[in-house]
Structure formats: structure tokens, C-alpha cells
Amino acid sequence: MRTTHSRGISAGSPWGTDPLEINEVRIAGYESNIPLRLYRRAGVRSLPVMLYFHGGAFVSGSLDDAEFAARYFAEHLSVLVISVGYSLAPKHPFPAALEDAYRAARWVDGSGRAIGGDGKRLLVAGHCAGGHIANGLAFVARDRGDVGIAAQALFSPMLDPSMTCLADERQVASDITPRQCLASYRAYLPQASQRLHPYAAPLESRRLAGLPPAFIATARNDVLHVEAETYAARLIGAGVPTQVMRYSNATHERIAYDPQALQDAARFFERHLEPRAVTIG
């Protein structure tokens, strides 16, 4: 059962000239209903769809935390952006958030025309735990074969529950600590065996071929930048087209608001989109 309500149309944007239509929908998730927030430029239909997943280290975060990045992509790309309010740990441990993401992708595929999007042209992006979920969805889509993802963008993603590739905490002014990461992984992956599952621990996976092209943004002041860059190297080794960028003035939390990182991701996505949007009116 879905309910929809409108949040109105913005009076304008700081980046573009077109107003945005912003609506909210609730859909059935893995264990409970989850909210989606839809962003698109007014009067544009048949858009590719981007699913965006907020940060919060699996245990916190909301659609409001994704607002800045979701608006940016909706205003700078010809896409319908759908921000996903996935289930949070510890109440909803793995695989709840990932399965929520999969259900959102399947909903887009079935409802694309009604919401003004093209569910066959799907992008995914996320920050922190949201980057983990976006990447996990890429694995699920590849393996189940009923969802196609054209490209993915990961901003300071959490990718290694074993925490074997952390930067030296003494050398970086990180705003997320190894202790916080450990607590978050234990909340989301309470069983030790889950921390080796390829959908939860992509650094452990030996099957990276066939994943969609990836843009990975890392922050110099982030203990997680080493694992993200290690993962990028492994994707490249597996033949996955991958662009990795480290931002010297960014932190783990701030990279999702970094204008240069967002701009670089938008340009990456542009290279993987077909210009098929249709303007009406």
C-alpha cells in the first residue's frame, strides 16, 4: 500500500534556474514501510532515475540528511532523484537496509511511468553507510538479474567490516573514529558470519566483475579513505570502469556536501546517461 503527498515546488534553487517538484511516497520495505522523497525538475518526464542513500553509519540518518546531495543531482542532471529512507540498525540489522534498497529499485521499475521516470535507466549513489548500501545493491542487481544499474557513486563509503584497511587515526583529522565504525558494524552485522558476506563486505568479495562503473570519492581527513581506495583498485583490477578521487580538504561527514565532489560525480554520471528526457507542456 502506498500513500503520496506533495511537498510543493521550490521557489528556485541556488544552482539552477528550474524549480523542483518534490513529493514523498511510502512503499513496503523488507520489514516495514519506508519513505521515499522524489526530486525532479518541473515539466520533465521520462527521466533516468537515481536512488540516493543517506549516511549515518547504519544507525542514524534520514531523508533530511540527504537533502543537499539529492537536490544537487536533481538540479544538475537530467534525472529523477529518489532519496531512500531505509531501515536502520540495530532494530533492523542486515540485510534489511539492503533489501529496502532492492525493493525501492523494483518499485521504480514498476512505477516509472507513473512517477515520470524510466526505471530501466537506474543510477545509485550514497554516502557513508549509504555508499555501502548503494554498492550492495549493485551486487544484488547483478546477481538477481532483474534490476539494471548503469553506474554508481560512493562518497566515503563504509566497505570493510573487518576494518583491516583503516588509515592511521593519528595522521588524519577524521570526524569518524575506528571505535564508531566498529560499533556501527556490530549493530548492522550482529553475527560474525555476516561480516564476510560479499554484499556486506565487498573487500572480501572475489566476484567484482560485472558491477556497474563506479565513482568513488574519498576524503583525506577520513580513516576510511584507505579502504575505499583499496576497493577502487580491486574494481579496476576486475575490469570495472572506476574513477577514484581524494579530496584534500574534505572530511568523512562533509564530503557529501563538498561542491567539487558532487560536481565530479555529476560529470561521471553524465557520461553514463543517454539523452532521452522529454520535456512536456
C-alpha positions in Angstrom: 0.0 0.0 0.0 1.4 3.4 -1.0 0.4 6.9 0.0 1.7 10.0 -1.7 1.7 13.6 -0.7 3.2 16.7 -2.2 5.8 18.9 -0.5 5.2 21.6 -3.1 7.6 23.2 -5.7 10.6 25.1 -4.6 10.8 28.8 -5.4 14.1 28.3 -7.1 17.5 26.8 -6.5 20.9 28.1 -5.6 22.4 26.2 -8.6 19.9 26.1 -11.4 17.0 28.1 -12.8 14.3 25.4 -12.9 12.2 24.8 -9.8 12.0 21.3 -8.4 8.9 19.2 -7.8 9.4 17.4 -4.5 7.0 14.6 -3.4 7.0 11.9 -0.8 5.9 8.3 -1.1 5.8 5.3 1.3 6.4 1.8 0.0 6.6 -1.6 1.5 10.1 -2.4 2.7 11.7 -5.6 3.8 10.4 -5.4 7.4 8.4 -2.2 7.5 7.2 0.6 5.2 9.9 3.0 4.1 9.7 6.6 2.9 11.0 7.9 -0.4 11.4 11.5 -1.4 11.3 12.3 -5.1 13.1 15.3 -6.7 12.7 16.3 -10.3 12.8 19.5 -12.4 9.2 20.7 -13.2 7.8 19.6 -16.5 10.3 17.0 -17.3 9.4 13.3 -17.8 10.9 10.0 -18.9 14.0 10.7 -16.8 16.6 8.2 -15.7 16.3 7.5 -12.0 18.9 7.9 -9.3 18.4 6.2 -6.0 20.3 8.1 -3.3 21.1 6.7 0.2 21.9 8.9 3.1 24.7 8.5 5.6 24.6 7.8 9.3 26.8 4.7 9.8 23.8 2.3 9.6 22.3 3.5 12.9 21.2 7.1 12.1 20.4 9.5 9.3 17.2 10.4 7.4 15.9 11.8 4.2 16.7 15.3 5.5 20.4 14.4 5.7 20.3 13.5 2.0 18.6 16.8 1.0 21.6 18.7 -0.1 23.1 16.0 -2.4 19.7 14.9 -3.7 18.8 18.4 -4.7 22.2 18.9 -6.3 21.9 15.9 -8.5 18.3 16.8 -9.4 19.3 20.3 -10.4 22.5 19.4 -12.3 21.5 16.2 -14.1 18.5 15.2 -16.2 17.4 12.6 -13.6 14.6 11.9 -11.2 16.3 11.6 -7.8 14.7 9.3 -5.2 16.1 9.5 -1.7 15.5 6.3 0.2 14.7 6.2 3.9 16.0 2.7 4.5 15.6 0.8 7.8 18.2 1.5 10.5 20.1 -0.8 12.8 20.2 -2.2 15.5 16.4 -2.6 15.3 16.7 -3.7 11.6 20.1 -5.4 11.1 21.5 -6.8 7.8 20.0 -7.4 5.3 17.1 -5.0 6.0 18.6 -1.8 4.6 19.9 -3.6 1.5 16.6 -5.3 0.9 14.8 -2.0 1.3 17.1 -0.6 -1.4 16.3 -3.5 -3.7 12.5 -3.0 -3.1 12.9 0.7 -4.0 14.7 -0.3 -7.2 11.9 -2.8 -8.1 9.2 -0.2 -7.2 10.9 2.3 -9.6 10.9 -0.4 -12.3 7.2 -1.0 -11.9 6.1 2.6 -11.3 8.5 4.5 -13.5 6.0 5.9 -16.0 3.6 7.0 -13.2 6.3 8.9 -11.4 7.9 10.4 -14.5 10.9 8.2 -14.5 12.5 5.5 -16.6 13.1 2.6 -14.3 15.2 0.8 -17.0 17.9 3.6 -16.6 18.9 3.4 -13.0 21.8 5.1 -11.1 22.7 4.7 -7.5 24.6 6.9 -5.1 25.2 7.1 -1.4 27.3 8.5 1.5 28.9 6.6 4.4 26.6 3.6 5.1 24.5 4.8 2.2 27.6 4.2 -0.1 27.8 0.7 1.4 24.1 0.1 0.6 24.3 1.6 -2.9 27.3 -0.7 -3.7 25.5 -3.7 -2.1 22.5 -3.0 -4.4 24.9 -3.1 -7.4 25.9 -6.7 -6.3 22.3 -7.7 -5.8 21.2 -6.3 -9.1 24.0 -8.1 -10.9 23.3 -11.4 -9.2 19.4 -11.4 -9.3 19.3 -10.1 -12.8 16.0 -8.2 -12.6 17.4 -4.7 -11.9 19.9 -3.0 -14.2 22.2 -0.3 -12.7 24.1 1.9 -15.2 26.6 3.5 -12.7 27.2 4.0 -9.0 28.8 6.9 -7.0 30.1 6.2 -3.5 31.0 9.0 -1.1 33.3 7.9 1.8 31.7 4.5 1.8 31.9 2.0 4.6 33.1 -1.1 2.9 35.1 -3.3 5.3 33.5 -4.7 8.4 36.8 -6.4 9.3 38.4 -2.9 9.5 41.7 -4.1 8.0 42.4 -1.1 5.8 41.9 1.9 8.1 44.1 5.0 7.8 46.3 5.9 10.9 43.9 7.8 13.2 46.9 9.8 14.5 47.7 11.1 11.0 44.2 12.2 9.8 41.8 14.6 11.5 38.9 12.3 10.9 35.4 13.1 12.1 34.6 9.4 12.3 36.7 7.1 14.6 37.5 3.4 14.3 35.5 2.9 17.5 32.4 4.4 16.0 32.9 2.3 12.9 33.2 -0.9 15.0 30.1 -0.1 16.9 28.1 0.6 13.8 29.2 -2.6 12.0 28.3 -4.6 15.1 24.8 -3.0 15.1 24.2 -3.7 11.5 26.0 -7.0 11.3 25.4 -8.6 14.7 26.5 -12.1 13.5 30.2 -12.6 12.8 29.5 -14.6 9.6 27.6 -11.6 8.2 30.8 -9.6 8.2 32.2 -11.8 5.5 29.1 -11.8 3.2 30.1 -10.2 -0.1 27.0 -7.9 0.0 28.2 -6.6 3.4 32.0 -6.9 2.9 32.8 -6.1 -0.7 36.6 -6.1 0.1 36.2 -9.8 0.8 34.5 -10.5 -2.5 36.3 -12.3 -5.3 33.5 -11.6 -7.7 33.7 -8.0 -8.7 33.4 -8.4 -12.4 30.1 -7.3 -13.9 29.5 -4.5 -11.4 28.5 -1.1 -12.9 31.0 1.7 -13.4 31.9 3.4 -10.2 32.9 6.8 -9.0 34.4 6.7 -5.5 35.0 10.0 -3.6 37.3 9.8 -0.6 38.4 12.4 2.0 41.9 13.0 3.1 40.6 13.5 6.7 38.8 10.2 7.0 40.1 7.0 8.5 38.0 5.1 5.8 39.8 6.6 2.8 42.3 3.7 2.5 39.6 1.0 2.3 37.7 2.9 -0.3 40.8 3.5 -2.4 41.7 -0.2 -2.0 38.3 -1.2 -3.2 38.6 1.1 -6.2 41.9 -0.6 -7.1 40.2 -4.0 -6.9 37.3 -2.9 -9.1 39.8 -1.7 -11.7 41.6 -5.0 -11.5 38.3 -6.8 -12.1 37.7 -4.7 -15.2 35.1 -2.4 -13.7 35.5 1.2 -15.1 36.3 3.1 -12.0 37.2 6.7 -11.2 38.5 7.4 -7.7 39.1 10.9 -6.3 40.5 12.0 -3.0 39.5 15.5 -1.7 42.2 17.0 0.4 40.0 19.5 2.4 37.1 17.2 3.0 36.1 15.0 6.0 34.0 11.9 6.2 30.9 13.8 7.0 31.4 16.8 4.9 32.2 15.1 1.6 28.5 14.6 0.9 28.3 18.4 0.8 31.5 19.1 -1.0 30.8 21.1 -4.2 33.7 19.7 -6.1 33.0 16.1 -5.2 29.3 16.5 -6.2 30.3 18.2 -9.4 32.8 15.4 -10.3 30.1 12.8 -9.6 27.6 14.6 -11.7 30.1 14.7 -14.6 30.7 11.0 -14.1 27.0 10.2 -14.3 26.6 12.3 -17.4 29.0 10.0 -19.2 26.7 7.1 -18.4 23.4 8.6 -19.3 21.6 8.6 -22.6 19.9 11.9 -23.5 16.3 10.7 -23.7 14.5 13.0 -21.3 11.3 14.5 -22.7 10.0 18.0 -21.8 6.2 18.4 -21.7 4.0 21.4 -21.8 
